[in-house]
Amino acid sequence: MLPKTHSALAVAAIALALGVAMPSLAVAADLQRNAMVSPSPQTAPASPVTEAAPRQAGAATPTATPAAEADINHFDDSVVALVDGFPISAYDLNQRVALALSTSNITPTPEMKKKIHDEVLDELETELVQRREAQKNDITVSSPEVDKQVQAILTDNHLTMDQLKAVLKRGHVVLTTLRAQIAASILWQKTVEQEYSSRVNITPEAVDAEMARIAEGQHKVHFMVSEIFLGVDNPEDDEKVLKNAQGLETQIRDGAPFAGVARQFSQSPSAAQGGDVGLVYDGQLAPELNTALAGMKTGDLSQPIRSTGGYYILALRQRLEPAGTKIPDASQQQPTALPGTLPLARLLLPLGPKPAKEVIENALKVAAQIGERVPNCEVLSKVAAEIKGSVYMNLGTTRLGDLSQQIRDVLAKTESGGVAQPFLSDAGVELFMRCDKAVPKLQAFVPLTREQVEKQLFEEQISAMARRYKRDLKRNADIEVR
């Protein structure tokens, strides 16, 4: 099997703007009016075949599109590209660009918008080629299959359908655009599996060799790594590519999700998985990349690193100590006593006088969802800017003795860099965050089982075949960009 569709799309297809669930913030914005955001009606799903297809130029605007969404993107049926004579409309391109911008949280500078525009157009061209290949092989995608993946996205991100639609509406995207992207991914996955699954042969000898390689490195530090790669095709472009890489690094440090940026800008095959390289051990990568990783801690982001072919930005998702390393059992450790002072930030969601029970419950739920997703106090401040009526305070280094017992109690249960359990006060719903640097949790490398290795080798082979399949289809297609 190829990687699950919803895993590949979970971040890129959901607008977790600033790294948090923005639909919840839209809900919070209306708390003062004691009402949740009114959900926009869901557009009717398309047929199994057209679900994954770009809208044909010259076609009428779908009658199922709600009036409330009619002005999200002015319908433009002009043709921006032809793929073997089949058109891609400006409307579909604009919608997908809007989806990419809203889900990557990239600052839409003219340069970034142009790059995303070109990337998305290339993606739509590829999807049209893949859809025609699927139709040739009588492969379709049903609405229930898309529904299942949408539900998986909602579950993974702790969202409701109304919240998802609110996210898309904020980005001026209609729900059918997201559904079409998901359907296209499912369609291609099914096409590749039908074409190549029976051809993949994982021999016992190949599994033995991989098991031996794992055993050889099991006593070394391992790194769970994500990457963004920008190639330097000509030496004279080096400075320009470096500048682009530095711009992406800045965007990520400002809150843009790494996976979303990788999908849109990385030129490595890992871009399809949000930049996920997987697990590598000390010494396995090029020396300059390995040196950078060795000096990083879990959660760190590197500066652009010049290596063979171009520049890399690395994200260390988890550092794993050598197999067999004794890791202290956190459940048996005594809680660390709070210091006398802590750098703190506070987010208040005012509820007004005598709020209804439902409003209080909704506000606490919203605050909890924010707390699950904000990585640091800087992002929390940006979240506050998105919530109408909320109050954010950077309290700086605060003497804990000056705080109420209720605040001290929730902070006592909060780890470094973490968000305290939200609580209700006379002012509203309170959310406190510790702004000291989080302490990475130690984990040891656990070697894969033989079954896991066999599955991993299968996925690597079929993914390589899928890349060649796509490349050949695209190369043989007649593409005209207007």
Secondary structure, 3 states (H helix, E strand, C coil): CCCCHHHHHCCCCCCCHHHCCHHHHHHHHCHHHCCCCCCCCCCCCCCCCHHHCCCCCCCCCCCCCCHHHCCCCCCCCCEEEEECCEEEEHHHHHHHHHHHHHHHCCCCCHHHHHHHHHHHHHHHHHHHHHHHHHHHCCCCCCHHHHHHHHHHHHHHCCCCHHHHHHHHHHCCCCHHHHHHHHHHHHHHHHHHHHHHHHHCCCCHHHHHHHHHHHHHHCCCCEEEEEEEEEECCCHHHHHHHHHHHHHHHHHHHCCCCHHHHHHHHCCCHHHHHCCEEEEEECCCCCHHHHHHHHCCCCCCECCCEEECCEEEEEEEEEEEECCCCCCCCHHHCCCCCCCCEEEEEEEEEECCCCCCHHHHHHHHHHHHHHHHHCCCHHHHHHHHHHCCCCEEEEEEEEEHHHCCHHHHHHHHCCCCCCECCCEECCCEEEEEEECCCCCCCCEECCCCCHHHHHHHHHHHHHHHHHHHHHHHHHHHCCEEEC
